[in-house]
């Protein structure tokens, strides 16, 4: 990998982080919470709380799959 390719990769990753941070910021401002999704498992016993975010994980997996497929199709043309 040459320096030019590395620079392009870092710029792309920086833009991706900026966009994802902006989306999370807008979700937080709108009051959207992923902790109440169906499929999330929360176990509370005494001082111990365990949360398994299965619903949020599935939703995130679907969204990332769609984004990656879009990018792959866009970059291959």
PDB file of N, CA, C and O in Angstrom:
ATOM      1  N   UNK A   1       0.857  -1.169   0.000  1.00  0.00           N
ATOM      2  CA  UNK A   1       0.000   0.000   0.000  1.00  0.00           C
ATOM      3  C   UNK A   1       0.909   1.239   0.000  1.00  0.00           C
ATOM      4  O   UNK A   1       1.764   1.402   0.870  1.00  0.00           O
ATOM      5  N   UNK A   2       0.701   2.088  -0.980  1.00  0.00           N
ATOM      6  CA  UNK A   2       1.519   3.287  -1.037  1.00  0.00           C
ATOM      7  C   UNK A   2       0.916   4.391  -0.167  1.00  0.00           C
ATOM      8  O   UNK A   2      -0.173   4.232   0.384  1.00  0.00           O
ATOM      9  N   UNK A   3       1.612   5.476  -0.053  1.00  0.00           N
ATOM     10  CA  UNK A   3       1.200   6.563   0.832  1.00  0.00           C
ATOM     11  C   UNK A   3      -0.094   7.221   0.362  1.00  0.00           C
ATOM     12  O   UNK A   3      -0.913   7.640   1.179  1.00  0.00           O
ATOM     13  N   UNK A   4      -0.274   7.310  -0.943  1.00  0.00           N
ATOM     14  CA  UNK A   4      -1.495   7.908  -1.493  1.00  0.00           C
ATOM     15  C   UNK A   4      -2.727   7.083  -1.107  1.00  0.00           C
ATOM     16  O   UNK A   4      -3.745   7.647  -0.706  1.00  0.00           O
ATOM     17  N   UNK A   5      -2.643   5.778  -1.224  1.00  0.00           N
ATOM     18  CA  UNK A   5      -3.761   4.899  -0.867  1.00  0.00           C
ATOM     19  C   UNK A   5      -4.055   4.972   0.626  1.00  0.00           C
ATOM     20  O   UNK A   5      -5.216   4.976   1.038  1.00  0.00           O
ATOM     21  N   UNK A   6      -3.007   5.031   1.430  1.00  0.00           N
ATOM     22  CA  UNK A   6      -3.194   5.143   2.873  1.00  0.00           C
ATOM     23  C   UNK A   6      -3.874   6.459   3.232  1.00  0.00           C
ATOM     24  O   UNK A   6      -4.740   6.489   4.106  1.00  0.00           O
ATOM     25  N   UNK A   7      -3.494   7.535   2.574  1.00  0.00           N
ATOM     26  CA  UNK A   7      -4.114   8.836   2.832  1.00  0.00           C
ATOM     27  C   UNK A   7      -5.591   8.817   2.464  1.00  0.00           C
ATOM     28  O   UNK A   7      -6.425   9.340   3.202  1.00  0.00           O
ATOM     29  N   UNK A   8      -5.914   8.214   1.323  1.00  0.00           N
ATOM     30  CA  UNK A   8      -7.323   8.119   0.910  1.00  0.00           C
ATOM     31  C   UNK A   8      -8.122   7.291   1.908  1.00  0.00           C
ATOM     32  O   UNK A   8      -9.256   7.639   2.237  1.00  0.00           O
ATOM     33  N   UNK A   9      -7.539   6.202   2.388  1.00  0.00           N
ATOM     34  CA  UNK A   9      -8.221   5.353   3.364  1.00  0.00           C
ATOM     35  C   UNK A   9      -8.484   6.108   4.660  1.00  0.00           C
ATOM     36  O   UNK A   9      -9.581   6.029   5.214  1.00  0.00           O
ATOM     37  N   UNK A  10      -7.493   6.834   5.143  1.00  0.00           N
ATOM     38  CA  UNK A  10      -7.671   7.596   6.378  1.00  0.00           C
ATOM     39  C   UNK A  10      -8.706   8.700   6.228  1.00  0.00           C
ATOM     40  O   UNK A  10      -9.473   8.960   7.156  1.00  0.00           O
ATOM     41  N   UNK A  11      -8.738   9.350   5.073  1.00  0.00           N
ATOM     42  CA  UNK A  11      -9.750  10.381   4.832  1.00  0.00           C
ATOM     43  C   UNK A  11     -11.138   9.758   4.808  1.00  0.00           C
ATOM     44  O   UNK A  11     -12.074  10.304   5.392  1.00  0.00           O
ATOM     45  N   UNK A  12     -11.279   8.613   4.134  1.00  0.00           N
ATOM     46  CA  UNK A  12     -12.571   7.933   4.077  1.00  0.00           C
ATOM     47  C   UNK A  12     -13.030   7.498   5.468  1.00  0.00           C
ATOM     48  O   UNK A  12     -14.194   7.680   5.824  1.00  0.00           O
ATOM     49  N   UNK A  13     -12.123   6.926   6.252  1.00  0.00           N
ATOM     50  CA  UNK A  13     -12.483   6.499   7.607  1.00  0.00           C
ATOM     51  C   UNK A  13     -12.848   7.692   8.485  1.00  0.00           C
ATOM     52  O   UNK A  13     -13.762   7.609   9.304  1.00  0.00           O
ATOM     53  N   UNK A  14     -12.138   8.790   8.314  1.00  0.00           N
ATOM     54  CA  UNK A  14     -12.460  10.004   9.067  1.00  0.00           C
ATOM     55  C   UNK A  14     -13.837  10.534   8.718  1.00  0.00           C
ATOM     56  O   UNK A  14     -14.595  10.932   9.602  1.00  0.00           O
ATOM     57  N   UNK A  15     -14.166  10.542   7.433  1.00  0.00           N
ATOM     58  CA  UNK A  15     -15.498  10.989   7.017  1.00  0.00           C
ATOM     59  C   UNK A  15     -16.584  10.046   7.522  1.00  0.00           C
ATOM     60  O   UNK A  15     -17.659  10.492   7.923  1.00  0.00           O
ATOM     61  N   UNK A  16     -16.306   8.745   7.505  1.00  0.00           N
ATOM     62  CA  UNK A  16     -17.280   7.774   8.012  1.00  0.00           C
ATOM     63  C   UNK A  16     -17.512   7.975   9.508  1.00  0.00           C
ATOM     64  O   UNK A  16     -18.649   7.891   9.973  1.00  0.00           O
ATOM     65  N   UNK A  17     -16.449   8.240  10.264  1.00  0.00           N
ATOM     66  CA  UNK A  17     -16.604   8.509  11.697  1.00  0.00           C
ATOM     67  C   UNK A  17     -17.357   9.808  11.938  1.00  0.00           C
ATOM     68  O   UNK A  17     -18.164   9.897  12.864  1.00  0.00           O
ATOM     69  N   UNK A  18     -17.102  10.805  11.119  1.00  0.00           N
ATOM     70  CA  UNK A  18     -17.797  12.082  11.257  1.00  0.00           C
ATOM     71  C   UNK A  18     -19.291  11.927  11.000  1.00  0.00           C
ATOM     72  O   UNK A  18     -20.114  12.470  11.737  1.00  0.00           O
ATOM     73  N   UNK A  19     -19.637  11.185   9.953  1.00  0.00           N
ATOM     74  CA  UNK A  19     -21.045  10.975   9.631  1.00  0.00           C
ATOM     75  C   UNK A  19     -21.730  10.148  10.711  1.00  0.00           C
ATOM     76  O   UNK A  19     -22.833  10.489  11.138  1.00  0.00           O
ATOM     77  N   UNK A  20     -21.096   9.068  11.159  1.00  0.00           N
ATOM     78  CA  UNK A  20     -21.717   8.232  12.188  1.00  0.00           C
ATOM     79  C   UNK A  20     -21.839   8.990  13.512  1.00  0.00           C
ATOM     80  O   UNK A  20     -22.826   8.822  14.229  1.00  0.00           O
ATOM     81  N   UNK A  21     -20.860   9.813  13.838  1.00  0.00           N
ATOM     82  CA  UNK A  21     -20.969  10.640  15.042  1.00  0.00           C
ATOM     83  C   UNK A  21     -22.092  11.644  14.937  1.00  0.00           C
ATOM     84  O   UNK A  21     -22.799  11.889  15.914  1.00  0.00           O
ATOM     85  N   UNK A  22     -22.267  12.232  13.760  1.00  0.00           N
ATOM     86  CA  UNK A  22     -23.366  13.175  13.555  1.00  0.00           C
ATOM     87  C   UNK A  22     -24.720  12.504  13.673  1.00  0.00           C
ATOM     88  O   UNK A  22     -25.653  13.068  14.244  1.00  0.00           O
ATOM     89  N   UNK A  23     -24.826  11.297  13.133  1.00  0.00           N
ATOM     90  CA  UNK A  23     -26.087  10.559  13.229  1.00  0.00           C
ATOM     91  C   UNK A  23     -26.390  10.216  14.682  1.00  0.00           C
ATOM     92  O   UNK A  23     -27.528  10.369  15.127  1.00  0.00           O
ATOM     93  N   UNK A  24     -25.391   9.757  15.423  1.00  0.00           N
ATOM     94  CA  UNK A  24     -25.597   9.449  16.838  1.00  0.00           C
ATOM     95  C   UNK A  24     -25.962  10.696  17.633  1.00  0.00           C
ATOM     96  O   UNK A  24     -26.790  10.642  18.542  1.00  0.00           O
ATOM     97  N   UNK A  25     -25.340  11.821  17.284  1.00  0.00           N
ATOM     98  CA  UNK A  25     -25.661  13.079  17.952  1.00  0.00           C
ATOM     99  C   UNK A  25     -27.117  13.462  17.692  1.00  0.00           C
ATOM    100  O   UNK A  25     -27.824  13.879  18.609  1.00  0.00           O
ATOM    101  N   UNK A  26     -27.566  13.322  16.441  1.00  0.00           N
ATOM    102  CA  UNK A  26     -28.958  13.649  16.122  1.00  0.00           C
ATOM    103  C   UNK A  26     -29.928  12.700  16.807  1.00  0.00           C
ATOM    104  O   UNK A  26     -30.993  13.119  17.259  1.00  0.00           O
ATOM    105  N   UNK A  27     -29.565  11.413  16.889  1.00  0.00           N
ATOM    106  CA  UNK A  27     -30.411  10.461  17.610  1.00  0.00           C
ATOM    107  C   UNK A  27     -30.522  10.844  19.081  1.00  0.00           C
ATOM    108  O   UNK A  27     -31.608  10.779  19.658  1.00  0.00           O
ATOM    109  N   UNK A  28     -29.415  11.239  19.687  1.00  0.00           N
ATOM    110  CA  UNK A  28     -29.428  11.620  21.102  1.00  0.00           C
ATOM    111  C   UNK A  28     -30.268  12.879  21.307  1.00  0.00           C
ATOM    112  O   UNK A  28     -31.011  12.976  22.284  1.00  0.00           O
ATOM    113  N   UNK A  29     -30.155  13.838  20.396  1.00  0.00           N
ATOM    114  CA  UNK A  29     -30.943  15.076  20.509  1.00  0.00           C
ATOM    115  C   UNK A  29     -32.431  14.810  20.330  1.00  0.00           C
ATOM    116  O   UNK A  29     -33.260  15.494  20.930  1.00  0.00           O
ATOM    117  N   UNK A  30     -32.778  13.815  19.503  1.00  0.00           N
ATOM    118  CA  UNK A  30     -34.173  13.482  19.253  1.00  0.00           C
ATOM    119  C   UNK A  30     -34.744  12.581  20.343  1.00  0.00           C
ATOM    120  O   UNK A  30     -35.951  12.339  20.374  1.00  0.00           O
ATOM    121  N   UNK A  31     -33.897  12.085  21.231  1.00  0.00           N
ATOM    122  CA  UNK A  31     -34.369  11.226  22.317  1.00  0.00           C
ATOM    123  C   UNK A  31     -34.534   9.775  21.919  1.00  0.00           C
ATOM    124  O   UNK A  31     -35.228   9.023  22.602  1.00  0.00           O
ATOM    125  N   UNK A  32     -33.906   9.365  20.819  1.00  0.00           N
ATOM    126  CA  UNK A  32     -33.991   7.977  20.369  1.00  0.00           C
ATOM    127  C   UNK A  32     -33.040   7.128  21.198  1.00  0.00           C
ATOM    128  O   UNK A  32     -31.857   7.443  21.329  1.00  0.00           O
ATOM    129  N   UNK A  33     -33.574   6.048  21.756  1.00  0.00           N
ATOM    130  CA  UNK A  33     -32.769   5.148  22.566  1.00  0.00           C
ATOM    131  C   UNK A  33     -32.913   3.731  22.026  1.00  0.00           C
ATOM    132  O   UNK A  33     -34.023   3.282  21.737  1.00  0.00           O
ATOM    133  N   UNK A  34     -31.801   3.034  21.892  1.00  0.00           N
ATOM    134  CA  UNK A  34     -31.838   1.668  21.397  1.00  0.00           C
ATOM    135  C   UNK A  34     -31.974   0.655  22.526  1.00  0.00           C
ATOM    136  O   UNK A  34     -32.008  -0.548  22.270  1.00  0.00           O
ATOM    137  N   UNK A  35     -32.052   1.115  23.759  1.00  0.00           N
ATOM    138  CA  UNK A  35     -32.126   0.183  24.884  1.00  0.00           C
ATOM    139  C   UNK A  35     -33.508  -0.432  25.044  1.00  0.00           C
ATOM    140  O   UNK A  35     -33.642  -1.460  25.708  1.00  0.00           O
ATOM    141  N   UNK A  36     -34.532   0.162  24.459  1.00  0.00           N
ATOM    142  CA  UNK A  36     -35.887  -0.356  24.614  1.00  0.00           C
ATOM    143  C   UNK A  36     -36.372  -1.163  23.434  1.00  0.00           C
ATOM    144  O   UNK A  36     -37.574  -1.399  23.308  1.00  0.00           O
ATOM    145  N   UNK A  37     -35.479  -1.594  22.566  1.00  0.00           N
ATOM    146  CA  UNK A  37     -35.892  -2.365  21.391  1.00  0.00           C
ATOM    147  C   UNK A  37     -36.364  -3.756  21.797  1.00  0.00           C
ATOM    148  O   UNK A  37     -35.853  -4.342  22.751  1.00  0.00           O
ATOM    149  N   UNK A  38     -37.340  -4.276  21.067  1.00  0.00           N
ATOM    150  CA  UNK A  38     -37.746  -5.662  21.316  1.00  0.00           C
ATOM    151  C   UNK A  38     -36.586  -6.601  21.008  1.00  0.00           C
ATOM    152  O   UNK A  38     -35.883  -6.408  20.016  1.00  0.00           O
ATOM    153  N   UNK A  39     -36.386  -7.579  21.817  1.00  0.00           N
ATOM    154  CA  UNK A  39     -35.288  -8.520  21.620  1.00  0.00           C
ATOM    155  C   UNK A  39     -34.123  -8.256  22.549  1.00  0.00           C
ATOM    156  O   UNK A  39     -33.269  -9.124  22.724  1.00  0.00           O
ATOM    157  N   UNK A  40     -34.068  -7.084  23.145  1.00  0.00           N
ATOM    158  CA  UNK A  40     -33.022  -6.805  24.126  1.00  0.00           C
ATOM    159  C   UNK A  40     -33.363  -7.515  25.430  1.00  0.00           C
ATOM    160  O   UNK A  40     -34.507  -7.477  25.884  1.00  0.00           O
ATOM    161  N   UNK A  41     -32.388  -8.148  26.016  1.00  0.00           N
ATOM    162  CA  UNK A  41     -32.597  -8.908  27.249  1.00  0.00           C
ATOM    163  C   UNK A  41     -31.899  -8.175  28.381  1.00  0.00           C
ATOM    164  O   UNK A  41     -30.717  -7.847  28.281  1.00  0.00           O
ATOM    165  N   UNK A  42     -32.632  -7.919  29.460  1.00  0.00           N
ATOM    166  CA  UNK A  42     -32.075  -7.222  30.621  1.00  0.00           C
ATOM    167  C   UNK A  42     -32.348  -8.065  31.868  1.00  0.00           C
ATOM    168  O   UNK A  42     -33.495  -8.381  32.186  1.00  0.00           O
ATOM    169  N   UNK A  43     -31.282  -8.414  32.555  1.00  0.00           N
ATOM    170  CA  UNK A  43     -31.389  -9.226  33.768  1.00  0.00           C
ATOM    171  C   UNK A  43     -30.851  -8.409  34.931  1.00  0.00           C
ATOM    172  O   UNK A  43     -29.703  -7.966  34.911  1.00  0.00           O
ATOM    173  N   UNK A  44     -31.689  -8.211  35.949  1.00  0.00           N
ATOM    174  CA  UNK A  44     -31.285  -7.457  37.143  1.00  0.00           C
ATOM    175  C   UNK A  44     -31.443  -8.344  38.366  1.00  0.00           C
ATOM    176  O   UNK A  44     -32.516  -8.890  38.626  1.00  0.00           O
ATOM    177  N   UNK A  45     -30.346  -8.477  39.115  1.00  0.00           N
ATOM    178  CA  UNK A  45     -30.379  -9.233  40.373  1.00  0.00           C
ATOM    179  C   UNK A  45     -29.491  -8.525  41.368  1.00  0.00           C
ATOM    180  O   UNK A  45     -28.268  -8.532  41.226  1.00  0.00           O
ATOM    181  N   UNK A  46     -30.079  -7.926  42.355  1.00  0.00           N
ATOM    182  CA  UNK A  46     -29.307  -7.230  43.383  1.00  0.00           C
ATOM    183  C   UNK A  46     -28.504  -6.086  42.796  1.00  0.00           C
ATOM    184  O   UNK A  46     -29.060  -5.165  42.199  1.00  0.00           O
ATOM    185  N   UNK A  47     -27.192  -6.152  42.968  1.00  0.00           N
ATOM    186  CA  UNK A  47     -26.307  -5.102  42.465  1.00  0.00           C
ATOM    187  C   UNK A  47     -25.827  -5.370  41.038  1.00  0.00           C
ATOM    188  O   UNK A  47     -25.042  -4.589  40.501  1.00  0.00           O
ATOM    189  N   UNK A  48     -26.276  -6.445  40.422  1.00  0.00           N
ATOM    190  CA  UNK A  48     -25.791  -6.847  39.103  1.00  0.00           C
ATOM    191  C   UNK A  48     -26.862  -6.613  38.047  1.00  0.00           C
ATOM    192  O   UNK A  48     -28.010  -7.023  38.214  1.00  0.00           O
ATOM    193  N   UNK A  49     -26.483  -5.957  36.967  1.00  0.00           N
ATOM    194  CA  UNK A  49     -27.375  -5.771  35.823  1.00  0.00           C
ATOM    195  C   UNK A  49     -26.643  -6.227  34.570  1.00  0.00           C
ATOM    196  O   UNK A  49     -25.554  -5.737  34.273  1.00  0.00           O
ATOM    197  N   UNK A  50     -27.233  -7.159  33.838  1.00  0.00           N
ATOM    198  CA  UNK A  50     -26.678  -7.639  32.568  1.00  0.00           C
ATOM    199  C   UNK A  50     -27.645  -7.287  31.456  1.00  0.00           C
ATOM    200  O   UNK A  50     -28.841  -7.561  31.549  1.00  0.00           O
ATOM    201  N   UNK A  51     -27.124  -6.681  30.408  1.00  0.00           N
ATOM    202  CA  UNK A  51     -27.942  -6.299  29.265  1.00  0.00           C
ATOM    203  C   UNK A  51     -27.357  -6.960  28.027  1.00  0.00           C
ATOM    204  O   UNK A  51     -26.176  -6.790  27.726  1.00  0.00           O
ATOM    205  N   UNK A  52     -28.185  -7.713  27.310  1.00  0.00           N
ATOM    206  CA  UNK A  52     -27.807  -8.322  26.050  1.00  0.00           C
ATOM    207  C   UNK A  52     -28.626  -7.645  24.963  1.00  0.00           C
ATOM    208  O   UNK A  52     -29.825  -7.896  24.836  1.00  0.00           O
ATOM    209  N   UNK A  53     -27.990  -6.795  24.186  1.00  0.00           N
ATOM    210  CA  UNK A  53     -28.678  -5.981  23.185  1.00  0.00           C
ATOM    211  C   UNK A  53     -28.823  -6.739  21.867  1.00  0.00           C
ATOM    212  O   UNK A  53     -28.216  -6.365  20.863  1.00  0.00           O
ATOM    213  N   UNK A  54     -29.614  -7.790  21.871  1.00  0.00           N
ATOM    214  CA  UNK A  54     -29.792  -8.590  20.661  1.00  0.00           C
ATOM    215  C   UNK A  54     -30.570  -7.828  19.592  1.00  0.00           C
ATOM    216  O   UNK A  54     -30.214  -7.878  18.415  1.00  0.00           O
ATOM    217  N   UNK A  55     -31.618  -7.130  19.987  1.00  0.00           N
ATOM    218  CA  UNK A  55     -32.411  -6.356  19.027  1.00  0.00           C
ATOM    219  C   UNK A  55     -31.585  -5.259  18.380  1.00  0.00           C
ATOM    220  O   UNK A  55     -31.646  -5.069  17.166  1.00  0.00           O
ATOM    221  N   UNK A  56     -30.812  -4.533  19.184  1.00  0.00           N
ATOM    222  CA  UNK A  56     -29.964  -3.461  18.656  1.00  0.00           C
ATOM    223  C   UNK A  56     -28.868  -4.039  17.767  1.00  0.00           C
ATOM    224  O   UNK A  56     -28.514  -3.429  16.758  1.00  0.00           O
ATOM    225  N   UNK A  57     -28.327  -5.194  18.118  1.00  0.00           N
ATOM    226  CA  UNK A  57     -27.283  -5.823  17.311  1.00  0.00           C
ATOM    227  C   UNK A  57     -27.821  -6.253  15.950  1.00  0.00           C
ATOM    228  O   UNK A  57     -27.154  -6.072  14.932  1.00  0.00           O
ATOM    229  N   UNK A  58     -29.002  -6.811  15.932  1.00  0.00           N
ATOM    230  CA  UNK A  58     -29.609  -7.233  14.665  1.00  0.00           C
ATOM    231  C   UNK A  58     -29.913  -6.025  13.790  1.00  0.00           C
ATOM    232  O   UNK A  58     -29.649  -6.046  12.588  1.00  0.00           O
ATOM    233  N   UNK A  59     -30.468  -4.967  14.387  1.00  0.00           N
ATOM    234  CA  UNK A  59     -30.763  -3.751  13.632  1.00  0.00           C
ATOM    235  C   UNK A  59     -29.490  -3.131  13.073  1.00  0.00           C
ATOM    236  O   UNK A  59     -29.459  -2.729  11.910  1.00  0.00           O
ATOM    237  N   UNK A  60     -28.456  -3.049  13.873  1.00  0.00           N
ATOM    238  CA  UNK A  60     -27.181  -2.495  13.419  1.00  0.00           C
ATOM    239  C   UNK A  60     -26.571  -3.358  12.312  1.00  0.00           C
ATOM    240  O   UNK A  60     -26.002  -2.826  11.359  1.00  0.00           O
ATOM    241  N   UNK A  61     -26.684  -4.666  12.428  1.00  0.00           N
ATOM    242  CA  UNK A  61     -26.162  -5.571  11.408  1.00  0.00           C
ATOM    243  C   UNK A  61     -26.880  -5.365  10.081  1.00  0.00           C
ATOM    244  O   UNK A  61     -26.237  -5.338   9.031  1.00  0.00           O
ATOM    245  N   UNK A  62     -28.184  -5.221  10.110  1.00  0.00           N
ATOM    246  CA  UNK A  62     -28.949  -4.994   8.879  1.00  0.00           C
ATOM    247  C   UNK A  62     -28.570  -3.662   8.252  1.00  0.00           C
ATOM    248  O   UNK A  62     -28.365  -3.584   7.041  1.00  0.00           O
ATOM    249  N   UNK A  63     -28.477  -2.618   9.059  1.00  0.00           N
ATOM    250  CA  UNK A  63     -28.127  -1.296   8.534  1.00  0.00           C
ATOM    251  C   UNK A  63     -26.719  -1.290   7.933  1.00  0.00           C
ATOM    252  O   UNK A  63     -26.512  -0.745   6.848  1.00  0.00           O
ATOM    253  N   UNK A  64     -25.768  -1.883   8.617  1.00  0.00           N
ATOM    254  CA  UNK A  64     -24.402  -1.928   8.087  1.00  0.00           C
ATOM    255  C   UNK A  64     -24.306  -2.777   6.829  1.00  0.00           C
ATOM    256  O   UNK A  64     -23.529  -2.454   5.930  1.00  0.00           O
ATOM    257  N   UNK A  65     -25.077  -3.854   6.745  1.00  0.00           N
ATOM    258  CA  UNK A  65     -25.092  -4.670   5.540  1.00  0.00           C
ATOM    259  C   UNK A  65     -25.625  -3.866   4.355  1.00  0.00           C
ATOM    260  O   UNK A  65     -25.073  -3.938   3.257  1.00  0.00           O
ATOM    261  N   UNK A  66     -26.689  -3.105   4.574  1.00  0.00           N
ATOM    262  CA  UNK A  66     -27.228  -2.274   3.507  1.00  0.00           C
ATOM    263  C   UNK A  66     -26.233  -1.206   3.067  1.00  0.00           C
ATOM    264  O   UNK A  66     -26.061  -0.974   1.870  1.00  0.00           O
ATOM    265  N   UNK A  67     -25.581  -0.560   4.020  1.00  0.00           N
ATOM    266  CA  UNK A  67     -24.607   0.486   3.688  1.00  0.00           C
ATOM    267  C   UNK A  67     -23.424  -0.106   2.933  1.00  0.00           C
ATOM    268  O   UNK A  67     -22.978   0.465   1.938  1.00  0.00           O
ATOM    269  N   UNK A  68     -22.915  -1.236   3.390  1.00  0.00           N
ATOM    270  CA  UNK A  68     -21.763  -1.845   2.727  1.00  0.00           C
ATOM    271  C   UNK A  68     -22.118  -2.328   1.317  1.00  0.00           C
ATOM    272  O   UNK A  68     -21.301  -2.203   0.405  1.00  0.00           O
ATOM    273  N   UNK A  69     -23.320  -2.878   1.124  1.00  0.00           N
ATOM    274  CA  UNK A  69     -23.745  -3.290  -0.212  1.00  0.00           C
ATOM    275  C   UNK A  69     -23.881  -2.078  -1.131  1.00  0.00           C
ATOM    276  O   UNK A  69     -23.486  -2.134  -2.296  1.00  0.00           O
ATOM    277  N   UNK A  70     -24.432  -0.996  -0.617  1.00  0.00           N
ATOM    278  CA  UNK A  70     -24.541   0.238  -1.408  1.00  0.00           C
ATOM    279  C   UNK A  70     -23.175   0.751  -1.808  1.00  0.00           C
ATOM    280  O   UNK A  70     -22.959   1.111  -2.965  1.00  0.00           O
ATOM    281  N   UNK A  71     -22.238   0.788  -0.852  1.00  0.00           N
ATOM    282  CA  UNK A  71     -20.891   1.272  -1.152  1.00  0.00           C
ATOM    283  C   UNK A  71     -20.188   0.354  -2.153  1.00  0.00           C
ATOM    284  O   UNK A  71     -19.494   0.841  -3.046  1.00  0.00           O
ATOM    285  N   UNK A  72     -20.353  -0.946  -2.022  1.00  0.00           N
ATOM    286  CA  UNK A  72     -19.712  -1.876  -2.947  1.00  0.00           C
ATOM    287  C   UNK A  72     -20.239  -1.690  -4.362  1.00  0.00           C
ATOM    288  O   UNK A  72     -19.467  -1.712  -5.321  1.00  0.00           O
ATOM    289  N   UNK A  73     -21.542  -1.507  -4.499  1.00  0.00           N
ATOM    290  CA  UNK A  73     -22.114  -1.289  -5.827  1.00  0.00           C
ATOM    291  C   UNK A  73     -21.700   0.058  -6.386  1.00  0.00           C
ATOM    292  O   UNK A  73     -21.429   0.179  -7.581  1.00  0.00           O
ATOM    293  N   UNK A  74     -21.647   1.075  -5.531  1.00  0.00           N
ATOM    294  CA  UNK A  74     -21.288   2.419  -5.967  1.00  0.00           C
ATOM    295  C   UNK A  74     -19.819   2.495  -6.386  1.00  0.00           C
ATOM    296  O   UNK A  74     -19.490   3.149  -7.376  1.00  0.00           O
ATOM    297  N   UNK A  75     -18.942   1.835  -5.641  1.00  0.00           N
ATOM    298  CA  UNK A  75     -17.506   1.922  -5.924  1.00  0.00           C
ATOM    299  C   UNK A  75     -17.093   1.024  -7.088  1.00  0.00           C
ATOM    300  O   UNK A  75     -16.063   1.276  -7.713  1.00  0.00           O
ATOM    301  N   UNK A  76     -17.869  -0.020  -7.397  1.00  0.00           N
ATOM    302  CA  UNK A  76     -17.518  -0.919  -8.500  1.00  0.00           C
ATOM    303  C   UNK A  76     -17.946  -0.381  -9.864  1.00  0.00           C
ATOM    304  O   UNK A  76     -17.493  -0.890 -10.889  1.00  0.00           O
ATOM    305  N   UNK A  77     -18.801   0.629  -9.896  1.00  0.00           N
ATOM    306  CA  UNK A  77     -19.270   1.155 -11.188  1.00  0.00           C
ATOM    307  C   UNK A  77     -18.415   2.274 -11.672  1.00  0.00           C
ATOM    308  O   UNK A  77     -18.670   2.828 -12.741  1.00  0.00           O
TER     309      UNK A  77
END
